[in-house]
Amino acid sequence: MLATLKTIRELTRTDDRASLNVGIVIVYLLHKASATMTELAEQCDCTTSAMTGLIDKLERLDIATRARSGRNAIVTLTDYALSQLPIPQKHP
């Protein structure tokens, strides 16, 4: 887990409070593969507007991407992010 957090900090080039939410989003997407903006905002205890700003930053860094699905935006990690992050192993 520490390796994942260190890699997240290096990928996002951030060390401020937003880095906590960035870490939460990336770890959540590592485990779940995709999520709506509302789900991510709930995980971070922030507004969907704040989450939009955070995902905008992750898109600019080629870490996350959004796709429309009906009325929702579905967020996933990019292939680049997945290639850089240590993927947690699932235990049986």
PyMOL Python script that loads the backbone (N, CA, C, O; Angstrom):
from pymol import cmd

cmd.read_pdbstr("""\
ATOM      1  N   MET A   1       0.823  -1.194   0.000  1.00  0.00           N
ATOM      2  CA  MET A   1       0.000   0.000   0.000  1.00  0.00           C
ATOM      3  C   MET A   1       0.868   1.258   0.000  1.00  0.00           C
ATOM      4  O   MET A   1       0.533   2.232  -0.675  1.00  0.00           O
ATOM      5  N   LEU A   2       1.969   1.255   0.741  1.00  0.00           N
ATOM      6  CA  LEU A   2       2.841   2.430   0.764  1.00  0.00           C
ATOM      7  C   LEU A   2       3.454   2.687  -0.601  1.00  0.00           C
ATOM      8  O   LEU A   2       3.619   3.840  -1.000  1.00  0.00           O
ATOM      9  N   ALA A   3       3.791   1.630  -1.318  1.00  0.00           N
ATOM     10  CA  ALA A   3       4.328   1.805  -2.663  1.00  0.00           C
ATOM     11  C   ALA A   3       3.286   2.448  -3.569  1.00  0.00           C
ATOM     12  O   ALA A   3       3.619   3.304  -4.389  1.00  0.00           O
ATOM     13  N   THR A   4       2.031   2.041  -3.426  1.00  0.00           N
ATOM     14  CA  THR A   4       0.951   2.625  -4.227  1.00  0.00           C
ATOM     15  C   THR A   4       0.803   4.108  -3.917  1.00  0.00           C
ATOM     16  O   THR A   4       0.681   4.920  -4.835  1.00  0.00           O
ATOM     17  N   LEU A   5       0.813   4.471  -2.652  1.00  0.00           N
ATOM     18  CA  LEU A   5       0.660   5.880  -2.271  1.00  0.00           C
ATOM     19  C   LEU A   5       1.838   6.716  -2.758  1.00  0.00           C
ATOM     20  O   LEU A   5       1.647   7.849  -3.200  1.00  0.00           O
ATOM     21  N   LYS A   6       3.048   6.178  -2.684  1.00  0.00           N
ATOM     22  CA  LYS A   6       4.221   6.899  -3.171  1.00  0.00           C
ATOM     23  C   LYS A   6       4.108   7.103  -4.683  1.00  0.00           C
ATOM     24  O   LYS A   6       4.395   8.192  -5.181  1.00  0.00           O
ATOM     25  N   THR A   7       3.703   6.090  -5.401  1.00  0.00           N
ATOM     26  CA  THR A   7       3.549   6.196  -6.852  1.00  0.00           C
ATOM     27  C   THR A   7       2.467   7.210  -7.197  1.00  0.00           C
ATOM     28  O   THR A   7       2.627   7.986  -8.139  1.00  0.00           O
ATOM     29  N   ILE A   8       1.372   7.216  -6.450  1.00  0.00           N
ATOM     30  CA  ILE A   8       0.296   8.194  -6.682  1.00  0.00           C
ATOM     31  C   ILE A   8       0.842   9.607  -6.522  1.00  0.00           C
ATOM     32  O   ILE A   8       0.566  10.476  -7.349  1.00  0.00           O
ATOM     33  N   ARG A   9       1.611   9.841  -5.473  1.00  0.00           N
ATOM     34  CA  ARG A   9       2.180  11.167  -5.237  1.00  0.00           C
ATOM     35  C   ARG A   9       3.094  11.573  -6.394  1.00  0.00           C
ATOM     36  O   ARG A   9       3.076  12.725  -6.827  1.00  0.00           O
ATOM     37  N   GLU A  10       3.894  10.626  -6.892  1.00  0.00           N
ATOM     38  CA  GLU A  10       4.794  10.927  -8.005  1.00  0.00           C
ATOM     39  C   GLU A  10       4.021  11.181  -9.296  1.00  0.00           C
ATOM     40  O   GLU A  10       4.351  12.107 -10.038  1.00  0.00           O
ATOM     41  N   LEU A  11       2.994  10.373  -9.576  1.00  0.00           N
ATOM     42  CA  LEU A  11       2.200  10.531 -10.796  1.00  0.00           C
ATOM     43  C   LEU A  11       1.441  11.851 -10.826  1.00  0.00           C
ATOM     44  O   LEU A  11       1.360  12.506 -11.865  1.00  0.00           O
ATOM     45  N   THR A  12       0.893  12.233  -9.695  1.00  0.00           N
ATOM     46  CA  THR A  12       0.034  13.424  -9.655  1.00  0.00           C
ATOM     47  C   THR A  12       0.803  14.692  -9.324  1.00  0.00           C
ATOM     48  O   THR A  12       0.262  15.794  -9.421  1.00  0.00           O
ATOM     49  N   ARG A  13       2.046  14.542  -8.939  1.00  0.00           N
ATOM     50  CA  ARG A  13       2.882  15.693  -8.600  1.00  0.00           C
ATOM     51  C   ARG A  13       2.209  16.597  -7.569  1.00  0.00           C
ATOM     52  O   ARG A  13       2.217  17.821  -7.697  1.00  0.00           O
ATOM     53  N   THR A  14       1.639  15.982  -6.567  1.00  0.00           N
ATOM     54  CA  THR A  14       0.926  16.767  -5.557  1.00  0.00           C
ATOM     55  C   THR A  14       1.289  16.284  -4.168  1.00  0.00           C
ATOM     56  O   THR A  14       1.582  15.107  -3.958  1.00  0.00           O
ATOM     57  N   ASP A  15       1.265  17.195  -3.236  1.00  0.00           N
ATOM     58  CA  ASP A  15       1.548  16.856  -1.846  1.00  0.00           C
ATOM     59  C   ASP A  15       0.624  17.617  -0.900  1.00  0.00           C
ATOM     60  O   ASP A  15       0.881  17.679   0.303  1.00  0.00           O
ATOM     61  N   ASP A  16      -0.442  18.191  -1.434  1.00  0.00           N
ATOM     62  CA  ASP A  16      -1.365  18.973  -0.617  1.00  0.00           C
ATOM     63  C   ASP A  16      -2.547  18.127  -0.157  1.00  0.00           C
ATOM     64  O   ASP A  16      -2.540  16.909  -0.335  1.00  0.00           O
ATOM     65  N   ARG A  17      -3.550  18.752   0.425  1.00  0.00           N
ATOM     66  CA  ARG A  17      -4.703  18.022   0.930  1.00  0.00           C
ATOM     67  C   ARG A  17      -5.438  17.269  -0.177  1.00  0.00           C
ATOM     68  O   ARG A  17      -6.014  16.206   0.059  1.00  0.00           O
ATOM     69  N   ALA A  18      -5.412  17.826  -1.372  1.00  0.00           N
ATOM     70  CA  ALA A  18      -6.069  17.160  -2.491  1.00  0.00           C
ATOM     71  C   ALA A  18      -5.449  15.797  -2.759  1.00  0.00           C
ATOM     72  O   ALA A  18      -6.102  14.918  -3.321  1.00  0.00           O
ATOM     73  N   SER A  19      -4.196  15.613  -2.361  1.00  0.00           N
ATOM     74  CA  SER A  19      -3.549  14.326  -2.608  1.00  0.00           C
ATOM     75  C   SER A  19      -4.251  13.200  -1.863  1.00  0.00           C
ATOM     76  O   SER A  19      -4.230  12.059  -2.324  1.00  0.00           O
ATOM     77  N   LEU A  20      -4.862  13.486  -0.740  1.00  0.00           N
ATOM     78  CA  LEU A  20      -5.626  12.463  -0.025  1.00  0.00           C
ATOM     79  C   LEU A  20      -6.798  12.008  -0.888  1.00  0.00           C
ATOM     80  O   LEU A  20      -7.015  10.807  -1.046  1.00  0.00           O
ATOM     81  N   ASN A  21      -7.551  12.941  -1.444  1.00  0.00           N
ATOM     82  CA  ASN A  21      -8.673  12.574  -2.304  1.00  0.00           C
ATOM     83  C   ASN A  21      -8.201  11.897  -3.584  1.00  0.00           C
ATOM     84  O   ASN A  21      -8.852  10.974  -4.073  1.00  0.00           O
ATOM     85  N   VAL A  22      -7.075  12.349  -4.130  1.00  0.00           N
ATOM     86  CA  VAL A  22      -6.507  11.690  -5.307  1.00  0.00           C
ATOM     87  C   VAL A  22      -6.193  10.238  -4.974  1.00  0.00           C
ATOM     88  O   VAL A  22      -6.507   9.334  -5.748  1.00  0.00           O
ATOM     89  N   GLY A  23      -5.581  10.023  -3.837  1.00  0.00           N
ATOM     90  CA  GLY A  23      -5.255   8.660  -3.401  1.00  0.00           C
ATOM     91  C   GLY A  23      -6.492   7.806  -3.221  1.00  0.00           C
ATOM     92  O   GLY A  23      -6.517   6.644  -3.627  1.00  0.00           O
ATOM     93  N   ILE A  24      -7.514   8.377  -2.614  1.00  0.00           N
ATOM     94  CA  ILE A  24      -8.766   7.645  -2.412  1.00  0.00           C
ATOM     95  C   ILE A  24      -9.368   7.252  -3.752  1.00  0.00           C
ATOM     96  O   ILE A  24      -9.795   6.112  -3.933  1.00  0.00           O
ATOM     97  N   VAL A  25      -9.405   8.194  -4.695  1.00  0.00           N
ATOM     98  CA  VAL A  25      -9.984   7.920  -6.014  1.00  0.00           C
ATOM     99  C   VAL A  25      -9.203   6.824  -6.725  1.00  0.00           C
ATOM    100  O   VAL A  25      -9.799   5.885  -7.254  1.00  0.00           O
ATOM    101  N   ILE A  26      -7.887   6.931  -6.746  1.00  0.00           N
ATOM    102  CA  ILE A  26      -7.078   5.947  -7.471  1.00  0.00           C
ATOM    103  C   ILE A  26      -7.189   4.567  -6.845  1.00  0.00           C
ATOM    104  O   ILE A  26      -7.356   3.580  -7.560  1.00  0.00           O
ATOM    105  N   VAL A  27      -7.100   4.479  -5.532  1.00  0.00           N
ATOM    106  CA  VAL A  27      -7.213   3.170  -4.875  1.00  0.00           C
ATOM    107  C   VAL A  27      -8.616   2.595  -5.086  1.00  0.00           C
ATOM    108  O   VAL A  27      -8.759   1.396  -5.326  1.00  0.00           O
ATOM    109  N   TYR A  28      -9.646   3.433  -5.000  1.00  0.00           N
ATOM    110  CA  TYR A  28     -11.018   2.967  -5.228  1.00  0.00           C
ATOM    111  C   TYR A  28     -11.160   2.405  -6.643  1.00  0.00           C
ATOM    112  O   TYR A  28     -11.763   1.350  -6.841  1.00  0.00           O
ATOM    113  N   LEU A  29     -10.597   3.123  -7.634  1.00  0.00           N
ATOM    114  CA  LEU A  29     -10.688   2.655  -9.019  1.00  0.00           C
ATOM    115  C   LEU A  29      -9.825   1.420  -9.271  1.00  0.00           C
ATOM    116  O   LEU A  29     -10.159   0.596 -10.123  1.00  0.00           O
ATOM    117  N   LEU A  30      -8.730   1.288  -8.548  1.00  0.00           N
ATOM    118  CA  LEU A  30      -7.926   0.065  -8.665  1.00  0.00           C
ATOM    119  C   LEU A  30      -8.740  -1.157  -8.243  1.00  0.00           C
ATOM    120  O   LEU A  30      -8.628  -2.229  -8.838  1.00  0.00           O
ATOM    121  N   HIS A  31      -9.552  -0.980  -7.218  1.00  0.00           N
ATOM    122  CA  HIS A  31     -10.341  -2.102  -6.693  1.00  0.00           C
ATOM    123  C   HIS A  31     -11.648  -2.308  -7.440  1.00  0.00           C
ATOM    124  O   HIS A  31     -12.114  -3.439  -7.580  1.00  0.00           O
ATOM    125  N   LYS A  32     -12.237  -1.229  -7.918  1.00  0.00           N
ATOM    126  CA  LYS A  32     -13.574  -1.321  -8.512  1.00  0.00           C
ATOM    127  C   LYS A  32     -13.574  -1.235 -10.037  1.00  0.00           C
ATOM    128  O   LYS A  32     -14.571  -1.592 -10.665  1.00  0.00           O
ATOM    129  N   ALA A  33     -12.501  -0.777 -10.640  1.00  0.00           N
ATOM    130  CA  ALA A  33     -12.324  -0.621 -12.087  1.00  0.00           C
ATOM    131  C   ALA A  33     -13.000   0.631 -12.648  1.00  0.00           C
ATOM    132  O   ALA A  33     -12.398   1.315 -13.475  1.00  0.00           O
ATOM    133  N   SER A  34     -14.219   0.957 -12.235  1.00  0.00           N
ATOM    134  CA  SER A  34     -14.876   2.178 -12.698  1.00  0.00           C
ATOM    135  C   SER A  34     -15.857   2.648 -11.640  1.00  0.00           C
ATOM    136  O   SER A  34     -16.292   1.881 -10.781  1.00  0.00           O
ATOM    137  N   ALA A  35     -16.193   3.927 -11.723  1.00  0.00           N
ATOM    138  CA  ALA A  35     -17.139   4.502 -10.762  1.00  0.00           C
ATOM    139  C   ALA A  35     -17.737   5.773 -11.354  1.00  0.00           C
ATOM    140  O   ALA A  35     -17.142   6.405 -12.226  1.00  0.00           O
ATOM    141  N   THR A  36     -18.909   6.135 -10.873  1.00  0.00           N
ATOM    142  CA  THR A  36     -19.521   7.397 -11.290  1.00  0.00           C
ATOM    143  C   THR A  36     -18.900   8.539 -10.481  1.00  0.00           C
ATOM    144  O   THR A  36     -18.270   8.321  -9.446  1.00  0.00           O
ATOM    145  N   MET A  37     -19.091   9.730 -10.971  1.00  0.00           N
ATOM    146  CA  MET A  37     -18.596  10.910 -10.252  1.00  0.00           C
ATOM    147  C   MET A  37     -19.239  10.989  -8.867  1.00  0.00           C
ATOM    148  O   MET A  37     -18.582  11.359  -7.895  1.00  0.00           O
ATOM    149  N   THR A  38     -20.519  10.643  -8.781  1.00  0.00           N
ATOM    150  CA  THR A  38     -21.221  10.677  -7.495  1.00  0.00           C
ATOM    151  C   THR A  38     -20.605   9.688  -6.515  1.00  0.00           C
ATOM    152  O   THR A  38     -20.383  10.024  -5.352  1.00  0.00           O
ATOM    153  N   GLU A  39     -20.329   8.471  -6.976  1.00  0.00           N
ATOM    154  CA  GLU A  39     -19.694   7.472  -6.101  1.00  0.00           C
ATOM    155  C   GLU A  39     -18.355   7.983  -5.576  1.00  0.00           C
ATOM    156  O   GLU A  39     -18.059   7.866  -4.387  1.00  0.00           O
ATOM    157  N   LEU A  40     -17.552   8.549  -6.470  1.00  0.00           N
ATOM    158  CA  LEU A  40     -16.233   9.038  -6.062  1.00  0.00           C
ATOM    159  C   LEU A  40     -16.351  10.205  -5.081  1.00  0.00           C
ATOM    160  O   LEU A  40     -15.601  10.285  -4.108  1.00  0.00           O
ATOM    161  N   ALA A  41     -17.296  11.107  -5.344  1.00  0.00           N
ATOM    162  CA  ALA A  41     -17.506  12.233  -4.430  1.00  0.00           C
ATOM    163  C   ALA A  41     -17.916  11.730  -3.051  1.00  0.00           C
ATOM    164  O   ALA A  41     -17.459  12.258  -2.037  1.00  0.00           O
ATOM    165  N   GLU A  42     -18.768  10.720  -3.007  1.00  0.00           N
ATOM    166  CA  GLU A  42     -19.185  10.155  -1.722  1.00  0.00           C
ATOM    167  C   GLU A  42     -18.003   9.518  -0.998  1.00  0.00           C
ATOM    168  O   GLU A  42     -17.878   9.656   0.219  1.00  0.00           O
ATOM    169  N   GLN A  43     -17.144   8.829  -1.725  1.00  0.00           N
ATOM    170  CA  GLN A  43     -15.968   8.206  -1.112  1.00  0.00           C
ATOM    171  C   GLN A  43     -15.037   9.247  -0.493  1.00  0.00           C
ATOM    172  O   GLN A  43     -14.391   8.990   0.523  1.00  0.00           O
ATOM    173  N   CYS A  44     -14.976  10.417  -1.114  1.00  0.00           N
ATOM    174  CA  CYS A  44     -14.078  11.477  -0.650  1.00  0.00           C
ATOM    175  C   CYS A  44     -14.767  12.502   0.238  1.00  0.00           C
ATOM    176  O   CYS A  44     -14.139  13.455   0.700  1.00  0.00           O
ATOM    177  N   ASP A  45     -16.057  12.306   0.475  1.00  0.00           N
ATOM    178  CA  ASP A  45     -16.834  13.239   1.279  1.00  0.00           C
ATOM    179  C   ASP A  45     -16.692  14.672   0.750  1.00  0.00           C
ATOM    180  O   ASP A  45     -16.401  15.609   1.494  1.00  0.00           O
ATOM    181  N   CYS A  46     -16.910  14.804  -0.573  1.00  0.00           N
ATOM    182  CA  CYS A  46     -16.853  16.125  -1.187  1.00  0.00           C
ATOM    183  C   CYS A  46     -18.011  16.251  -2.181  1.00  0.00           C
ATOM    184  O   CYS A  46     -18.747  15.292  -2.413  1.00  0.00           O
ATOM    185  N   THR A  47     -18.161  17.419  -2.751  1.00  0.00           N
ATOM    186  CA  THR A  47     -19.236  17.636  -3.713  1.00  0.00           C
ATOM    187  C   THR A  47     -18.849  17.054  -5.074  1.00  0.00           C
ATOM    188  O   THR A  47     -17.672  16.816  -5.346  1.00  0.00           O
ATOM    189  N   THR A  48     -19.840  16.830  -5.912  1.00  0.00           N
ATOM    190  CA  THR A  48     -19.539  16.349  -7.259  1.00  0.00           C
ATOM    191  C   THR A  48     -18.789  17.428  -8.046  1.00  0.00           C
ATOM    192  O   THR A  48     -17.997  17.111  -8.932  1.00  0.00           O
ATOM    193  N   SER A  49     -19.032  18.673  -7.730  1.00  0.00           N
ATOM    194  CA  SER A  49     -18.311  19.772  -8.380  1.00  0.00           C
ATOM    195  C   SER A  49     -16.823  19.704  -8.042  1.00  0.00           C
ATOM    196  O   SER A  49     -15.974  19.852  -8.921  1.00  0.00           O
ATOM    197  N   ALA A  50     -16.513  19.482  -6.773  1.00  0.00           N
ATOM    198  CA  ALA A  50     -15.110  19.341  -6.368  1.00  0.00           C
ATOM    199  C   ALA A  50     -14.488  18.112  -7.024  1.00  0.00           C
ATOM    200  O   ALA A  50     -13.326  18.144  -7.430  1.00  0.00           O
ATOM    201  N   MET A  51     -15.256  17.030  -7.128  1.00  0.00           N
ATOM    202  CA  MET A  51     -14.742  15.821  -7.763  1.00  0.00           C
ATOM    203  C   MET A  51     -14.483  16.062  -9.245  1.00  0.00           C
ATOM    204  O   MET A  51     -13.519  15.536  -9.801  1.00  0.00           O
ATOM    205  N   THR A  52     -15.334  16.853  -9.884  1.00  0.00           N
ATOM    206  CA  THR A  52     -15.120  17.185 -11.291  1.00  0.00           C
ATOM    207  C   THR A  52     -13.771  17.863 -11.472  1.00  0.00           C
ATOM    208  O   THR A  52     -13.032  17.532 -12.398  1.00  0.00           O
ATOM    209  N   GLY A  53     -13.447  18.797 -10.609  1.00  0.00           N
ATOM    210  CA  GLY A  53     -12.144  19.472 -10.666  1.00  0.00           C
ATOM    211  C   GLY A  53     -10.994  18.509 -10.473  1.00  0.00           C
ATOM    212  O   GLY A  53      -9.979  18.601 -11.163  1.00  0.00           O
ATOM    213  N   LEU A  54     -11.146  17.586  -9.540  1.00  0.00           N
ATOM    214  CA  LEU A  54     -10.100  16.608  -9.280  1.00  0.00           C
ATOM    215  C   LEU A  54      -9.915  15.677 -10.484  1.00  0.00           C
ATOM    216  O   LEU A  54      -8.783  15.390 -10.872  1.00  0.00           O
ATOM    217  N   ILE A  55     -11.011  15.209 -11.073  1.00  0.00           N
ATOM    218  CA  ILE A  55     -10.922  14.328 -12.235  1.00  0.00           C
ATOM    219  C   ILE A  55     -10.374  15.095 -13.437  1.00  0.00           C
ATOM    220  O   ILE A  55      -9.647  14.523 -14.249  1.00  0.00           O
ATOM    221  N   ASP A  56     -10.713  16.384 -13.564  1.00  0.00           N
ATOM    222  CA  ASP A  56     -10.119  17.210 -14.629  1.00  0.00           C
ATOM    223  C   ASP A  56      -8.595  17.157 -14.539  1.00  0.00           C
ATOM    224  O   ASP A  56      -7.913  16.982 -15.549  1.00  0.00           O
ATOM    225  N   LYS A  57      -8.070  17.311 -13.325  1.00  0.00           N
ATOM    226  CA  LYS A  57      -6.616  17.270 -13.118  1.00  0.00           C
ATOM    227  C   LYS A  57      -6.065  15.896 -13.486  1.00  0.00           C
ATOM    228  O   LYS A  57      -5.040  15.800 -14.162  1.00  0.00           O
ATOM    229  N   LEU A  58      -6.735  14.837 -13.047  1.00  0.00           N
ATOM    230  CA  LEU A  58      -6.254  13.487 -13.348  1.00  0.00           C
ATOM    231  C   LEU A  58      -6.304  13.203 -14.851  1.00  0.00           C
ATOM    232  O   LEU A  58      -5.463  12.470 -15.371  1.00  0.00           O
ATOM    233  N   GLU A  59      -7.278  13.776 -15.543  1.00  0.00           N
ATOM    234  CA  GLU A  59      -7.333  13.616 -17.007  1.00  0.00           C
ATOM    235  C   GLU A  59      -6.160  14.335 -17.670  1.00  0.00           C
ATOM    236  O   GLU A  59      -5.548  13.797 -18.593  1.00  0.00           O
ATOM    237  N   ARG A  60      -5.843  15.536 -17.211  1.00  0.00           N
ATOM    238  CA  ARG A  60      -4.710  16.278 -17.787  1.00  0.00           C
ATOM    239  C   ARG A  60      -3.400  15.528 -17.590  1.00  0.00           C
ATOM    240  O   ARG A  60      -2.494  15.633 -18.417  1.00  0.00           O
ATOM    241  N   LEU A  61      -3.294  14.772 -16.501  1.00  0.00           N
ATOM    242  CA  LEU A  61      -2.087  13.996 -16.209  1.00  0.00           C
ATOM    243  C   LEU A  61      -2.117  12.596 -16.820  1.00  0.00           C
ATOM    244  O   LEU A  61      -1.201  11.803 -16.604  1.00  0.00           O
ATOM    245  N   ASP A  62      -3.169  12.293 -17.581  1.00  0.00           N
ATOM    246  CA  ASP A  62      -3.362  10.986 -18.220  1.00  0.00           C
ATOM    247  C   ASP A  62      -3.437   9.853 -17.191  1.00  0.00           C
ATOM    248  O   ASP A  62      -2.893   8.769 -17.404  1.00  0.00           O
ATOM    249  N   ILE A  63      -4.115  10.121 -16.080  1.00  0.00           N
ATOM    250  CA  ILE A  63      -4.279   9.112 -15.029  1.00  0.00           C
ATOM    251  C   ILE A  63      -5.683   8.532 -15.048  1.00  0.00           C
ATOM    252  O   ILE A  63      -5.870   7.341 -14.799  1.00  0.00           O
ATOM    253  N   ALA A  64      -6.674   9.372 -15.342  1.00  0.00           N
ATOM    254  CA  ALA A  64      -8.071   8.913 -15.372  1.00  0.00           C
ATOM    255  C   ALA A  64      -8.739   9.450 -16.621  1.00  0.00           C
ATOM    256  O   ALA A  64      -8.273  10.402 -17.248  1.00  0.00           O
ATOM    257  N   THR A  65      -9.838   8.812 -16.961  1.00  0.00           N
ATOM    258  CA  THR A  65     -10.625   9.258 -18.108  1.00  0.00           C
ATOM    259  C   THR A  65     -12.104   9.118 -17.775  1.00  0.00           C
ATOM    260  O   THR A  65     -12.499   8.273 -16.972  1.00  0.00           O
ATOM    261  N   ARG A  66     -12.911   9.960 -18.406  1.00  0.00           N
ATOM    262  CA  ARG A  66     -14.365   9.922 -18.215  1.00  0.00           C
ATOM    263  C   ARG A  66     -15.039   9.523 -19.511  1.00  0.00           C
ATOM    264  O   ARG A  66     -14.602   9.898 -20.599  1.00  0.00           O
ATOM    265  N   ALA A  67     -16.102   8.763 -19.379  1.00  0.00           N
ATOM    266  CA  ALA A  67     -16.948   8.421 -20.525  1.00  0.00           C
ATOM    267  C   ALA A  67     -18.392   8.603 -20.094  1.00  0.00           C
ATOM    268  O   ALA A  67     -18.754   8.294 -18.959  1.00  0.00           O
ATOM    269  N   ARG A  68     -19.205   9.099 -20.992  1.00  0.00           N
ATOM    270  CA  ARG A  68     -20.618   9.293 -20.675  1.00  0.00           C
ATOM    271  C   ARG A  68     -21.354   7.975 -20.777  1.00  0.00           C
ATOM    272  O   ARG A  68     -21.131   7.184 -21.694  1.00  0.00           O
ATOM    273  N   SER A  69     -22.238   7.754 -19.814  1.00  0.00           N
ATOM    274  CA  SER A  69     -23.126   6.597 -19.812  1.00  0.00           C
ATOM    275  C   SER A  69     -24.485   7.101 -19.351  1.00  0.00           C
ATOM    276  O   SER A  69     -24.754   7.197 -18.153  1.00  0.00           O
ATOM    277  N   GLY A  70     -25.331   7.418 -20.311  1.00  0.00           N
ATOM    278  CA  GLY A  70     -26.617   8.019 -19.949  1.00  0.00           C
ATOM    279  C   GLY A  70     -26.383   9.375 -19.327  1.00  0.00           C
ATOM    280  O   GLY A  70     -25.753  10.240 -19.936  1.00  0.00           O
ATOM    281  N   ARG A  71     -26.881   9.569 -18.124  1.00  0.00           N
ATOM    282  CA  ARG A  71     -26.720  10.851 -17.428  1.00  0.00           C
ATOM    283  C   ARG A  71     -25.470  10.887 -16.562  1.00  0.00           C
ATOM    284  O   ARG A  71     -25.153  11.922 -15.976  1.00  0.00           O
ATOM    285  N   ASN A  72     -24.759   9.771 -16.474  1.00  0.00           N
ATOM    286  CA  ASN A  72     -23.590   9.693 -15.595  1.00  0.00           C
ATOM    287  C   ASN A  72     -22.286   9.729 -16.373  1.00  0.00           C
ATOM    288  O   ASN A  72     -22.214   9.315 -17.530  1.00  0.00           O
ATOM    289  N   ALA A  73     -21.270  10.229 -15.712  1.00  0.00           N
ATOM    290  CA  ALA A  73     -19.914  10.129 -16.236  1.00  0.00           C
ATOM    291  C   ALA A  73     -19.245   8.979 -15.493  1.00  0.00           C
ATOM    292  O   ALA A  73     -19.206   8.965 -14.262  1.00  0.00           O
ATOM    293  N   ILE A  74     -18.723   8.023 -16.242  1.00  0.00           N
ATOM    294  CA  ILE A  74     -18.045   6.877 -15.647  1.00  0.00           C
ATOM    295  C   ILE A  74     -16.543   7.142 -15.714  1.00  0.00           C
ATOM    296  O   ILE A  74     -16.001   7.429 -16.781  1.00  0.00           O
ATOM    297  N   VAL A  75     -15.888   7.044 -14.579  1.00  0.00           N
ATOM    298  CA  VAL A  75     -14.458   7.320 -14.481  1.00  0.00           C
ATOM    299  C   VAL A  75     -13.697   6.010 -14.397  1.00  0.00           C
ATOM    300  O   VAL A  75     -14.081   5.108 -13.652  1.00  0.00           O
ATOM    301  N   THR A  76     -12.619   5.907 -15.161  1.00  0.00           N
ATOM    302  CA  THR A  76     -11.728   4.750 -15.111  1.00  0.00           C
ATOM    303  C   THR A  76     -10.289   5.241 -15.119  1.00  0.00           C
ATOM    304  O   THR A  76     -10.012   6.379 -15.499  1.00  0.00           O
ATOM    305  N   LEU A  77      -9.384   4.382 -14.699  1.00  0.00           N
ATOM    306  CA  LEU A  77      -7.962   4.688 -14.791  1.00  0.00           C
ATOM    307  C   LEU A  77      -7.498   4.429 -16.217  1.00  0.00           C
ATOM    308  O   LEU A  77      -8.019   3.542 -16.894  1.00  0.00           O
ATOM    309  N   THR A  78      -6.527   5.196 -16.668  1.00  0.00           N
ATOM    310  CA  THR A  78      -5.977   4.999 -18.011  1.00  0.00           C
ATOM    311  C   THR A  78      -5.005   3.822 -18.011  1.00  0.00           C
ATOM    312  O   THR A  78      -4.554   3.365 -16.961  1.00  0.00           O
ATOM    313  N   ASP A  79      -4.699   3.351 -19.202  1.00  0.00           N
ATOM    314  CA  ASP A  79      -3.696   2.290 -19.333  1.00  0.00           C
ATOM    315  C   ASP A  79      -2.353   2.759 -18.785  1.00  0.00           C
ATOM    316  O   ASP A  79      -1.622   1.989 -18.163  1.00  0.00           O
ATOM    317  N   TYR A  80      -2.036   4.037 -19.025  1.00  0.00           N
ATOM    318  CA  TYR A  80      -0.785   4.594 -18.496  1.00  0.00           C
ATOM    319  C   TYR A  80      -0.746   4.488 -16.976  1.00  0.00           C
ATOM    320  O   TYR A  80       0.244   4.024 -16.410  1.00  0.00           O
ATOM    321  N   ALA A  81      -1.811   4.913 -16.319  1.00  0.00           N
ATOM    322  CA  ALA A  81      -1.850   4.848 -14.846  1.00  0.00           C
ATOM    323  C   ALA A  81      -1.722   3.411 -14.367  1.00  0.00           C
ATOM    324  O   ALA A  81      -0.971   3.128 -13.434  1.00  0.00           O
ATOM    325  N   LEU A  82      -2.444   2.515 -14.996  1.00  0.00           N
ATOM    326  CA  LEU A  82      -2.396   1.104 -14.589  1.00  0.00           C
ATOM    327  C   LEU A  82      -1.003   0.518 -14.788  1.00  0.00           C
ATOM    328  O   LEU A  82      -0.584  -0.351 -14.024  1.00  0.00           O
ATOM    329  N   SER A  83      -0.283   0.983 -15.801  1.00  0.00           N
ATOM    330  CA  SER A  83       1.071   0.470 -16.035  1.00  0.00           C
ATOM    331  C   SER A  83       2.068   0.997 -15.006  1.00  0.00           C
ATOM    332  O   SER A  83       3.110   0.382 -14.780  1.00  0.00           O
ATOM    333  N   GLN A  84       1.756   2.127 -14.386  1.00  0.00           N
ATOM    334  CA  GLN A  84       2.667   2.746 -13.424  1.00  0.00           C
ATOM    335  C   GLN A  84       2.397   2.345 -11.974  1.00  0.00           C
ATOM    336  O   GLN A  84       3.294   2.393 -11.132  1.00  0.00           O
ATOM    337  N   LEU A  85       1.178   1.956 -11.696  1.00  0.00           N
ATOM    338  CA  LEU A  85       0.774   1.658 -10.311  1.00  0.00           C
ATOM    339  C   LEU A  85       0.996   0.195  -9.972  1.00  0.00           C
ATOM    340  O   LEU A  85       0.740  -0.685 -10.794  1.00  0.00           O
ATOM    341  N   PRO A  86       1.473  -0.066  -8.759  1.00  0.00           N
ATOM    342  CA  PRO A  86       1.542  -1.469  -8.325  1.00  0.00           C
ATOM    343  C   PRO A  86       0.124  -1.960  -8.083  1.00  0.00           C
ATOM    344  O   PRO A  86      -0.588  -1.419  -7.237  1.00  0.00           O
ATOM    345  N   ILE A  87      -0.286  -2.973  -8.816  1.00  0.00           N
ATOM    346  CA  ILE A  87      -1.646  -3.489  -8.712  1.00  0.00           C
ATOM    347  C   ILE A  87      -1.734  -4.421  -7.505  1.00  0.00           C
ATOM    348  O   ILE A  87      -0.980  -5.388  -7.402  1.00  0.00           O
ATOM    349  N   PRO A  88      -2.665  -4.119  -6.589  1.00  0.00           N
ATOM    350  CA  PRO A  88      -2.806  -4.987  -5.406  1.00  0.00           C
ATOM    351  C   PRO A  88      -3.271  -6.382  -5.807  1.00  0.00           C
ATOM    352  O   PRO A  88      -4.116  -6.542  -6.688  1.00  0.00           O
ATOM    353  N   GLN A  89      -2.713  -7.372  -5.155  1.00  0.00           N
ATOM    354  CA  GLN A  89      -3.109  -8.747  -5.403  1.00  0.00           C
ATOM    355  C   GLN A  89      -4.332  -9.081  -4.563  1.00  0.00           C
ATOM    356  O   GLN A  89      -4.390  -8.753  -3.378  1.00  0.00           O
ATOM    357  N   LYS A  90      -5.308  -9.733  -5.182  1.00  0.00           N
ATOM    358  CA  LYS A  90      -6.509 -10.143  -4.444  1.00  0.00           C
ATOM    359  C   LYS A  90      -6.218 -11.445  -3.720  1.00  0.00           C
ATOM    360  O   LYS A  90      -5.650 -12.374  -4.294  1.00  0.00           O
ATOM    361  N   HIS A  91      -6.604 -11.503  -2.476  1.00  0.00           N
ATOM    362  CA  HIS A  91      -6.388 -12.714  -1.685  1.00  0.00           C
ATOM    363  C   HIS A  91      -7.587 -13.645  -1.840  1.00  0.00           C
ATOM    364  O   HIS A  91      -8.731 -13.193  -1.899  1.00  0.00           O
ATOM    365  N   PRO A  92      -7.310 -14.971  -1.906  1.00  0.00           N
ATOM    366  CA  PRO A  92      -8.433 -15.932  -2.055  1.00  0.00           C
ATOM    367  C   PRO A  92      -9.354 -15.958  -0.859  1.00  0.00           C
ATOM    368  O   PRO A  92     -10.329 -16.709  -0.847  1.00  0.00           O
TER     369      PRO A  92
END
""", "prot")
cmd.dss("prot")
cmd.show_as("cartoon", "prot")
cmd.util.cbc("prot")
cmd.orient("prot")
